[in-house]
Amino acid sequence: MVPAAAGDGRRDKSMRKALASSEQRIKSLRSLLTQIHQRAALQFGFRLWDGSLVPADWPTTSLAIAIADEGAVAALVRRPKITTLANLWAAKRVDILNGTIFDLVAKRPKGRSRDLKKAVSAWRALKTGFDFLFVARGEPWPLEAIGKDRESDGSQGENKKNIAYHYDVSNAFYQLWLDKEMVYTCAYFHDWSDDLDTVQMQKLDIVCRKLRLKPGETLLDLGCGWGALSCYAAQHYGVKAYGVTLSEQQVAYANEKIKRLGLSDSVTIELKDYALVEGQDRFDKIAAIGMLEHVGIANFPTYFKTVRRLLKPGGLFLHHAITRPGGSRQARTGKKRPEFEALTRYIFPGGELDYIGRTVTNLELHGFEIHDVEALREHYQRTCKFWHDRLFASYDASCKEVGEVTTRIWLVYLAACSITFERNNCGLYQTLASKRVKGPVGLPPTRADLYR
């Protein structure tokens, strides 16, 4: 049996050894980051969990990446994947100080990745990695329980579950950063300096103009969201609008809005799967604004067949959807990039993107005539930036409403979307088509009427 004094001495010695090891690890990391900062000429600094800065004289008010604990470094060493970083970001164990994701991207090194890697000592990097290799990853891991995403099977139950996951977060949450009409799709700029409320009203109007809506016509609004388009079309173009969504909170909000605006005789919003809308040749015009992304590639035929079934002969259909480049590996193989897998896992379950060539082909295969295609990529880049900045400005209110994890994940999602569109890694198109008929459709000879 070891005497108490001797046991205490051994414990103290063990603690001193552990402490020295901890000090050695942070010293090793500090040295590596200092080298990276110098050789890559980084325009942002680092703040480590002991409060130290890299470089040591980095101003406390300048842009920096904060690492909250050594477990975060250990986790990245053992599993350097986007899912690891997403968890660390959501838990605020990795953070950005004195700026936003946009600021960090703007300050990123300008050289090629391979050149930057060559500038760092491989031996130093390996040694630092080994120092952290057996350190516990720490807690929390707030996203770990979320299972991997898979493409929607098209069933009503799965569609409703996927839509609820994203849209039933909280109406109050979306009100913090959307425009006053609650439009959660790409805006339409007449001038790049327009504000968010203006561009979203312009978007609602251009949709109505492209559909050439007339008083007394019937409009089907597929994936109607909070009812902005249906209400606008009824108020300003005199149509009878019918909208469907699978979000219970959107339906509640939309129906309250319909009542408040006195539109009960002209607008109906229901909780219903788009494919279960009844009728044949029922609607004069159909709009599907930002809905295809939720359908899943295997279910594209159902989508186009449903629209054709419901639209009157010669009737106009406006299809609005995010796309990936047709020449991309993802478009050719259907394989998702890691960042898109993270998006569909944590934000948009069941989501998938088409490419414009396949969209046009599918429309023609399903009995539509194409009349117009407009690219809105740069519009959406700015729209997402608006949303990010408004959510960032309402950070505390958002955390109170939905929690800090959700707030932080949505911030990185909105920023990533804006950056993706800015870099032309995704597109967005509005495609105007009609249900094919023999003879004229009745459209004007030019687009001039859209811009009067």
N, C-alpha and C positions, 0 to 999 in steps of 0.2 A: 504494500500500500504506500503510495507516494504522500509524504507529508504535505500539508496544505501550502506551506510557504514555497516548497519546491514546485508544486503544481501550479501555483500562481506565477512563478517565474517562467515555467515552460509556456504557459498561456501568453504571458507578456512577450516572450521571445517570438512565439508564433504570430502574434498580432503585429509585432514590429516587422517581421518578415513579409506579411501580407501587405502592410502599409507601404513598405519599400517597393514591393512589386507593383502596387497601384501607382506610386509615384513614378516608377520606371516606365510604366505604360503611358501615362499622360505625357511624360517627357519625350518618349519615343514618337508619339503622335504629334506633339508640338513641333518636333524637329522635322518630321515628314511634311507637315502642312506649311512650315516656314520655307522649306525647299520648293514645294509646289508653288507657293505664292510668289517667290522670287523668280523662278525660272519661267513660269507661265504668265508673269506680270498681271496677276489677278487684280481686279478692281473692287473686290469685296474681301472682308476679313473673316475670321472665325472667333467664336467665343466658346470656350470649353467649360465643362461642368464645375471646374474649380474657380471659375471667374476669370481665368487668364485669357488673354487675347493673342491672336496670331494675325499679323505681326504684333509684337509686344507693345508697340506704340500706336496701334490702330485706334483711331478716334472712337470713343464709345457711342457717338451719335451717327456713325457711318454704317453703310450697308454691311451686314455680316450674317453668316450662317451660325446658328447656335446649336450646340450638341449638349443635351441635358444630362447624359450619363454615359459611362463607359460601356454599358450593356448595349447601347445603340450602335456603337462602333463594332462591338463583337458580333452583333446580329448581321451587320452589313458585310463583315469579313467572311462569315460562314455562309451567308446566303445573299449575295449581292444582286437581288432581284427587285423589280418594281413593287412587288407585293410587300417586301420588307420595308422599303422606303415609304410606301403608302401607310402602313401601320405606324411607323415612327412619326410620320408627319401628322397623322390623325391624333396621336397621343401627345403631340407637341414635344416629343423627345428630340425631334429635329425641327428647327423653326428658322424663320427669316426675321432678322431685326432691322428696324429702320427702313423698311421698304416692303415691296410685294414681289411676287413671282415674276411679274413683268420687269421690275427693276433688276432682279437677279439675271434674267435672260439677257437683258440689254447690256449687262456688264460681263457676260460670259467671254472667255478667251476667244479671240478671233481666228486662231490657227486651226489646223486640222488635228483631229483627235490623235492620230498616229504620231504627229510631231510633238504634241504635248506629252504623250506617254514616254517618248524618247528623252524628254527633258528631265524626267524624274528618275532618280536612282532606283533601279529594280531591286537591288540588294536592300536598300533602306525600306522600300515599300514592303518587301517580303518579311523583313525583320519586324516591322511594325504590325503587320498582319498576324504574324506568329505570336507576338506579345499579347494580342487580344483573342487568339483563337479559342482558348479554353475558358474565357470569362463568361459568366452567365449572361443571357440576353436581357434579363430584367423584365419589368412590366411597366405599363399594360400593353396588350395587343388587341385593340378594340375592334379590329376588322377580321380577326382570325376565324371567328365562328361563321362568317359568311362563306358559303360554299361556292365552288367554281360555277361560272355561268354556263349555260348551254342554250342553243338556239330554241326558240319557242316552237312547241309542237302544233301551235295554231288552235288549240282547244280554248273554249271560252274560259274555263277555270284557270288555265295557265296564263292566258292573256290578262285576265283580271288581276291575278297575283302580281304579275310583272308591272302592270300599270300602277297598281296601288303602292308598290314599293317605291316608285319614283314620285308620283304625283300626290299621294296622300300623306306626304311628310307633314304638311301643315299649310293651310291657306294663308295664315298670317305670316309664315316664313316667306312664301313667294311674294306676298305684298310688300315685303321689305325691299325687294330689288327689281321686280318687274315694273312696267309702266302702269299708269292709272287704269288702263283697260284690261290688265292681266293677260297680255299677249306673250306667249312663251315660245315663239318661233321667230325666224329671221325678220328683222325690220327692213324697211325700204327707204333709202336715203335719196332725197332730191339734191341735197348738198351735204358734204361730209361733216359740216359743222352743226347739222341739225341735232336737237336734243332727243332723248329717248321717247318721250310722249309724242312728239311730232312724227318721228320716223315710224312708230307703230301705227299711228292713225293713217299715215301714208300707205303703210303696208295693207291695212284693211281695205283701203279704198282701191288700191291697184288690183287686189284680188277681185273685188266686185267689178271693176272696169274690164279686167281680162275676161271675166265670165259674161260680160255684157248683160248684167242683170237688169230686168225690167219689172215694173210694178205688177204684182199678181203672180209672178213666177214662183215655182217651188225650188228651194235650195236645200240640198243635203250636205251637212257639215260633218264629215267623218273625222273622228278624233277631235271633237269641238273644244276641248279644253274648258276654260272658264266661261265660254259662251261669247267671247268678244266679237268674232266674225258674224255669228248668227244675229246677234243684237244689232250690230252696225248695219248689216245688209237689210234688215227689216226696217230700221229707222231711216236710212238714207236712200234705199233703193226700192222700198215697198214690197219686198218679197215675203213669202211665208217660208220660214226656215225651220228645219228639223235637224238637231244635232245629237250625236251619240258619243259617249265616252264611257270608259270602264272605271273611272275614278269617282268614288262616292263623294269625296270632298268637292270635286269640280262640279258635280251635278247640284249639290246643295248650294254652292256659291252662285252658279249660273241661274238657278231657279229663283233665288232671292233677287238677283239682278233683274231678271225678266219682270218680276212682280213690281219692283221699285220703278222701273222705266215704263210700266204700263203696256208691256208687249205680250201679254198672255194670249192674245188672239192671233198673234203672228209668229211667235217663236215657241218651239217645244224642245226641251233638252231632256234626254233620257239616259239612264244607265243601261247600256246595251252593247254587245259585241257587234262590230261593224258588219260581220258576215251574216248576222241574224236579222238585219233590217229586212222587213217584208216588202214584197211587191215586185212587179215587173214593169219596166218602162214608166216608172212612177215619178221621177224628178226631172225638171227642166234643166237644172244645173247641179253639179256636184263639185265640192272642194274637199281635198284631202291635204291639209297643210301640216307637214311634219308628222305623218302617221306611219308611212311605210317603214321607217326605221325600227318600229316595234313588231313588225309582222314576221320577220324571219324569211330567209331566202327560199326555203322549201314551200312557204305559203304564199309566195308572190302570185302564182296562178289564181289562187282563191281570191286574192285582193282584186286583181284586174277583172276576173269573171264577175265578182260581186258588183263592182262599179258598172260594168256593162249591163248587167241584169237590171239594175235600178235606174239607169239613165234612159231617157226617151231618145228615140232615133233622131240624130242631128243635134242632140243636146251637148253642151260643153262641159268638159271635165278639166279642172285645174289640179295638177299633181305637183306637189312641192315637197322636195326631199333632199336630205344630205346624201352626198355620194362620195365614193373613193375613186381615185384615178383609174381608168379602165386598163391602163398598162401596168398597174402595180401588181406585185406578187400576190397580194391579198385578193385582188380581183380575179387573177388567173387561177389561184389554187383554193380560195376560200379560207385560207389559214389566217387567223388573226395575229396581229403584232402584239407583243406583250402589253404595251400601253393600252391598246384597244380591249384586250382581255380584262385588264384591270378596270377599265371604264364600264364594261358590261357586267362585271362582277360586283362592283361597289356602287354603281350609279344607275345603269340602264340594263337590267337583266333582260335577256332575250333579244337584245338589240343587234341589228345587222344592217350593213349599208349596201346599196345597189351601186352600179356605175351607170352614167347617163346613156351609154350605148345600149346596155341591156334594158334600161327603162323604155327607151324609144322602141326597141325591138319587141318587148313585151306588149306595149300598147298596140303596135301594129298586129301582132299575133292574136290579140284578143279583140280585134274588130274596131280599132280606133284610127282616126286620121289625125296626124300631127299637124298643128298649125303654127306653133311658136315655142321656142325654148329660150329662156333667159337665165344667164348665169348670175348668181348673187353671192359668190364667195366672199368678196370684199365687204359686202353689206353685213354678212354674218360675223365676220371677224370683228367688226366694230360693235355689232349687237352684243356679242359675248363679252367684249371688253366693258361695255356699259354695265352689263349685269354684274360682272366681277367687282367693278369699282363701287357699285351701289351696295352690294353685299358686304364688301370690305368696310365701307363707311358705317354699316349697321352691324358690325361684328358683335358688339355686346348684346344688342337686342336679339340677334339671331341665336347667340349662345343661350340666352334666357328662354327662347321659344323652342329650339330643337336640340340644344346641347352643343358643346364645342366640337365634338367629333364630326357631327354632320356638317356644321358650319365650315370646318376646315377642309373636309372632303369636297364640299360643293365649291369652295373657293379655288381649289386646285383644278377641279373639273372645268370650271368656267374659264380659268386662265389657260388651261391646256387646249381647250377648244379654240379660243381666240388665236393662240399661237399656231395651232395646226392649220387653221384657215389662212392665216397671214403667210405661212410658209408654203401654201398651195398643196398641202398633203391631203386635203379633203376639199370637196366642192359642194355647191348647193344650187339646184336648178328648179325653176318653175316651168312646167311643161303644159301647154294648153293643147287639148285634143278634143275631138268630137266623136260621138258614136257614128261610125261610118254609114253613110247613106248614098244613094245614087242622086246626083244633082247637087245644087248649091246648099251650103249650110247656113248662109245668111250673114256671114261675117263681113265687115267693111273691107274694102280692097287694100287698105294700109293699116298701120298701127296708130295713125295720127289721133284717133279718138281717145286713145289711152292717156294722152298727155295734154289734152285741152283743159 
